[in-house]
Structure formats: structure tokens, C-alpha cells
Amino acid sequence: MTWRSCLAAIAFASGLSVAFPAVHAGDVTQGLIRGGIGVAGIELGMTAAEVRAQLGEPQMVNKGAGGVPVYMSFHANDIFGVYFDEATGRVRMLIVAVKGGGLCTGYGACLYREGDLEKVKKHYGKKLLRFTDRDGSVTYRRLVPMSPRNVMVEFMPAEDTNAIVQVEMLYWDGKITDSALD
């Protein structure tokens, strides 16, 4: 039992109310990458409150008009970015590039682990497209048919070490061959 739960139980038994400061998330360093769905329990379509309930308070928040979160960061030094649609307040994109090998797919491919790009290629087979964007950046893409919108999953490689250094998931209305720079 944590000190918070002990104090809450004592307060409840005595009829008192206790307000706790927000729990800070710390750095997200572990979790499951679910292609087309989400990372570390955060899924496309979640609200900011649902994200906070899963990961705690973010390291940083950027807000748009009206104070609505448009971005939350859950890592101080690496990238664990959650982007929100300003109109709906729901997660529209995730970008994750966290070192340490603790963020992995269910089939055993982990970020920043040498050789794991081959696991992604083998898992998706012909459904995975090696894509070179107009700026020369290379990603391995999969367009996942989802409801209400399709989801683009991009794995950014470090081809010299056959590793994945970043994964992105976002709602995508175009074709798999459309540039993200348009």
C-alpha cells in the first residue's frame, strides 16, 4: 500500500477529504507498440484526460486556443509525443523515439535495438512499403484500414544498424505513397 492510499483510507474513515498534488509521469520508457492503435497504452482517439489517467502528468504541455492541449510530452530527453486534434480534443498522432529498448511490439521488435528492422519487415511482409519522401527521409510505412479513419504507421529506420529509431502513428486520409510534406 502506498503512502497516498494509506492517507486516503485514513481520511475516508475519518470523514475528511484529502487533495493530492498531481502525480508526475516521469519518463515513459517501456510499453507495447501496437501498430495502428497506439503505444504504451495510449491510443489514437483518446482524450487528454484518458492519456493522463494512463500515464500521469506529462513532462510538458502545449495548449491551443481556449486552453485545449494540442501536445503532451512524456519524456524529458527523448521523444514520447502525444498530439491532439484541436477541434475534438482527441489524440490524432503519436511520435515515439525513446532509447533503451523498452518500447517493443508484440512480435519482439524494439526501438533502438540493432537488427529489429528485419522483424518489422518480416512481420508485415508486402504490406510494408519502404518510402522515400521528397526531403530524402526514409520510412517503412503501413496504411491500416481503421474506423473512423485510416491510420498511417511509420517506422523510421537506422538502416546501418538495421534498427528502428522512431515510430509514428497518425490518422491518414491519403494514399500510402502521399508525402507528409504536402
ZADRENBA-608062 format. One record per residue (C-alpha): residue number from 0; residue in one letter; chain; y negated, z negated, x negated. Coordinates in steps of 0.05 Angstrom, whole numbers, plus 32768, in hexadecimal, padded with zeros to 4 digits. Each point is the difference from the previous one (the first is absolute). Example, Ala and Ser with C-alpha at 12.3 -4.5 7.8 and 13.67 -1.06 7.14 Angstrom:
<rs>
- num / residu / chaine / c2 / c3 / c1
- 0 / A / A / 805A / 7F64 / 7F0A
- 1 / S / A / 7FBB / 800D / 7FE5
</rs>
This chain:
<rs>
- num / residu / chaine / c2 / c3 / c1
- 0 / M / A / 8000 / 8000 / 8000
- 1 / T / A / 7FBB / 8013 / 7FE4
- 2 / W / A / 7FC5 / 7FD1 / 7FFE
- 3 / R / A / 7FDF / 802A / 8036
- 4 / S / A / 803B / 7FFA / 8030
- 5 / C / A / 8005 / 7FB5 / 7FF2
- 6 / L / A / 7FB6 / 7FF6 / 800E
- 7 / A / A / 8004 / 802C / 803E
- 8 / A / A / 803B / 7FD8 / 801B
- 9 / I / A / 7FDC / 7FBE / 7FF4
- 10 / A / A / 7FC0 / 801B / 8021
- 11 / F / A / 8028 / 801A / 803C
- 12 / A / A / 8024 / 7FBD / 8009
- 13 / S / A / 7FBD / 7FDB / 7FFE
- 14 / G / A / 7FDD / 8030 / 802F
- 15 / L / A / 7FD0 / 8019 / 7FC9
- 16 / S / A / 7FF0 / 8048 / 7FEE
- 17 / V / A / 7FFF / 8018 / 7FB9
- 18 / A / A / 7FDE / 803E / 7FE5
- 19 / F / A / 801D / 801D / 7FC0
- 20 / P / A / 7FDC / 8030 / 7FD2
- 21 / A / A / 801A / 8047 / 8000
- 22 / V / A / 803E / 800B / 7FD5
- 23 / H / A / 7FF2 / 8031 / 7FC8
- 24 / A / A / 8034 / 8035 / 7FF8
- 25 / G / A / 8003 / 8003 / 7FB5
- 26 / D / A / 8019 / 8041 / 7FE4
- 27 / V / A / 8035 / 8026 / 8026
- 28 / T / A / 8034 / 8011 / 7FCB
- 29 / Q / A / 8041 / 8005 / 8028
- 30 / G / A / 8017 / 8022 / 803F
- 31 / L / A / 8024 / 8039 / 8020
- 32 / I / A / 7FE3 / 8047 / 7FFF
- 33 / R / A / 8014 / 8021 / 8041
- 34 / G / A / 7FEE / 804A / 7FFB
- 35 / G / A / 7FD7 / 8015 / 803D
- 36 / I / A / 7FFB / 7FB8 / 801A
- 37 / G / A / 7FE0 / 7FD1 / 7FCE
- 38 / V / A / 8003 / 7FD3 / 7FC3
- 39 / A / A / 800E / 7FB5 / 7FFA
- 40 / G / A / 8001 / 7FF6 / 804B
- 41 / I / A / 7FBE / 8025 / 800C
- 42 / E / A / 8009 / 803B / 802E
- 43 / L / A / 7FD3 / 8039 / 8015
- 44 / G / A / 7FE1 / 7FEF / 8043
- 45 / M / A / 7FFB / 7FB5 / 7FF4
- 46 / T / A / 7FC0 / 7FDA / 8010
- 47 / A / A / 7FD9 / 7FD9 / 7FCC
- 48 / A / A / 8018 / 7FC0 / 8020
- 49 / E / A / 8049 / 8016 / 7FFA
- 50 / V / A / 7FF5 / 8012 / 7FB7
- 51 / R / A / 7FE2 / 7FBB / 7FF2
- 52 / A / A / 8039 / 7FDF / 8025
- 53 / Q / A / 8031 / 8024 / 7FD2
- 54 / L / A / 7FDD / 7FFA / 7FBD
- 55 / G / A / 7FCB / 7FC9 / 8008
- 56 / E / A / 7FB7 / 800A / 7FEE
- 57 / P / A / 7FF0 / 803D / 7FD6
- 58 / Q / A / 7FE2 / 7FFF / 7FBA
- 59 / M / A / 7FC7 / 802C / 801A
- 60 / V / A / 7FE8 / 801D / 8042
- 61 / N / A / 7FCF / 8039 / 800D
- 62 / K / A / 7FE4 / 8002 / 8046
- 63 / G / A / 7FE2 / 803A / 8026
- 64 / A / A / 7FCE / 8001 / 8039
- 65 / G / A / 8007 / 7FC4 / 802E
- 66 / G / A / 8026 / 7FD8 / 7FCC
- 67 / V / A / 8043 / 8023 / 800B
- 68 / P / A / 802B / 8001 / 7FC1
- 69 / V / A / 8009 / 8046 / 7FE2
- 70 / Y / A / 8024 / 7FEA / 7FC0
- 71 / M / A / 8026 / 7FC3 / 7FE8
- 72 / S / A / 801B / 7FF6 / 7FBA
- 73 / F / A / 803C / 7FD3 / 7FF3
- 74 / H / A / 8002 / 8003 / 7FB4
- 75 / A / A / 7FCB / 7FEB / 7FCE
- 76 / N / A / 8012 / 802F / 7FC7
- 77 / D / A / 802E / 8036 / 801C
- 78 / I / A / 7FFA / 8028 / 8041
- 79 / F / A / 801B / 7FE6 / 8042
- 80 / G / A / 7FCD / 801F / 802F
- 81 / V / A / 8003 / 7FFF / 804C
- 82 / Y / A / 7FD0 / 8030 / 8022
- 83 / F / A / 7FEC / 7FFA / 8049
- 84 / D / A / 7FE8 / 8033 / 8033
- 85 / E / A / 7FBA / 7FE9 / 8011
- 86 / A / A / 8007 / 8018 / 8049
- 87 / T / A / 8042 / 7FDE / 800F
- 88 / G / A / 8001 / 7FC7 / 7FCE
- 89 / R / A / 8048 / 8012 / 7FED
- 90 / V / A / 8020 / 8010 / 7FBD
- 91 / R / A / 7FF9 / 804A / 7FF2
- 92 / M / A / 8014 / 8003 / 7FB7
- 93 / L / A / 8022 / 7FD7 / 7FC9
- 94 / I / A / 7FF8 / 800C / 7FB6
- 95 / V / A / 802B / 7FD6 / 7FD2
- 96 / A / A / 8005 / 8002 / 7FB4
- 97 / V / A / 8018 / 7FBB / 7FEA
- 98 / K / A / 8021 / 7FF7 / 7FBC
- 99 / G / A / 803C / 7FD3 / 7FF6
- 100 / G / A / 8038 / 8023 / 8024
- 101 / G / A / 8000 / 7FD2 / 803D
- 102 / L / A / 7FEC / 8034 / 8034
- 103 / C / A / 803F / 802A / 800E
- 104 / T / A / 8020 / 802D / 8033
- 105 / G / A / 8040 / 7FED / 8024
- 106 / Y / A / 8024 / 8033 / 7FD4
- 107 / G / A / 7FEA / 7FDF / 7FC0
- 108 / A / A / 7FC4 / 8027 / 7FE8
- 109 / C / A / 7FC9 / 7FD1 / 7FE7
- 110 / L / A / 7FB8 / 800C / 7FEB
- 111 / Y / A / 7FF5 / 8005 / 7FB5
- 112 / R / A / 804A / 7FFF / 7FEF
- 113 / E / A / 8016 / 8036 / 7FD0
- 114 / G / A / 8030 / 8032 / 801E
- 115 / D / A / 7FF4 / 7FEF / 8049
- 116 / L / A / 7FDE / 8042 / 8011
- 117 / E / A / 8045 / 801E / 7FFE
- 118 / K / A / 8017 / 7FCE / 8035
- 119 / V / A / 7FC8 / 8018 / 802F
- 120 / K / A / 8012 / 8049 / 7FF4
- 121 / K / A / 804A / 7FF3 / 800C
- 122 / H / A / 7FF2 / 7FD7 / 803F
- 123 / Y / A / 7FD3 / 8033 / 8022
- 124 / G / A / 801E / 8040 / 7FE3
- 125 / K / A / 7FE1 / 803F / 801B
- 126 / K / A / 7FD3 / 7FD8 / 802F
- 127 / L / A / 7FD6 / 7FEC / 7FC3
- 128 / L / A / 7FCC / 8031 / 7FE7
- 129 / R / A / 7FE3 / 7FFF / 7FBA
- 130 / F / A / 7FB7 / 800F / 8010
- 131 / T / A / 7FC7 / 8011 / 7FD0
- 132 / D / A / 7FBC / 7FF5 / 8021
- 133 / R / A / 7FC2 / 8029 / 7FF0
- 134 / D / A / 7FE9 / 7FCC / 7FCD
- 135 / G / A / 8042 / 8006 / 7FDA
- 136 / S / A / 801D / 7FBE / 8017
- 137 / V / A / 804A / 8000 / 800E
- 138 / T / A / 8023 / 7FD9 / 8037
- 139 / Y / A / 8043 / 8003 / 8021
- 140 / R / A / 7FF5 / 8005 / 804B
- 141 / R / A / 8027 / 7FF6 / 803F
- 142 / L / A / 7FE3 / 800D / 8045
- 143 / V / A / 8021 / 7FD0 / 8031
- 144 / P / A / 7FFF / 8012 / 804A
- 145 / M / A / 7FEA / 7FC0 / 8022
- 146 / S / A / 7FE1 / 7FED / 8042
- 147 / P / A / 7FC6 / 8000 / 800F
- 148 / R / A / 7FF0 / 8027 / 7FC0
- 149 / N / A / 8024 / 801C / 7FC4
- 150 / V / A / 7FFF / 7FD7 / 7FC0
- 151 / M / A / 7FF7 / 801C / 7FBA
- 152 / V / A / 8024 / 7FDA / 7FCA
- 153 / E / A / 7FEB / 800F / 7FB9
- 154 / F / A / 8021 / 7FE7 / 7FC1
- 155 / M / A / 7FD4 / 8008 / 7FC3
- 156 / P / A / 802B / 800B / 7FC2
- 157 / A / A / 7FFB / 7FF0 / 7FB7
- 158 / E / A / 802D / 803B / 7FF0
- 159 / D / A / 8004 / 7FEF / 7FB6
- 160 / T / A / 8026 / 7FC0 / 8011
- 161 / N / A / 801E / 801A / 8041
- 162 / A / A / 7FDE / 7FC6 / 8025
- 163 / I / A / 7FD8 / 7FF7 / 803F
- 164 / V / A / 7FBD / 7FE0 / 7FF4
- 165 / Q / A / 7FE3 / 8002 / 8046
- 166 / V / A / 8015 / 800A / 8048
- 167 / E / A / 7FD1 / 8014 / 8038
- 168 / M / A / 800E / 8003 / 804B
- 169 / L / A / 7FCE / 801B / 8031
- 170 / Y / A / 7FFA / 8021 / 8043
- 171 / W / A / 7FFF / 804B / 7FF5
- 172 / D / A / 7FEE / 8037 / 8031
- 173 / G / A / 8008 / 803B / 7FD1
- 174 / K / A / 8039 / 8023 / 7FDE
- 175 / I / A / 8026 / 7FE4 / 7FC5
- 176 / T / A / 7FDD / 8034 / 7FD3
- 177 / D / A / 7FB9 / 7FEE / 8016
- 178 / S / A / 7FD3 / 7FE3 / 7FCB
- 179 / A / A / 7FE8 / 7FB9 / 8007
- 180 / L / A / 7FBE / 8019 / 7FE2
- 181 / D / A / 7FEE / 8029 / 803D
</rs>
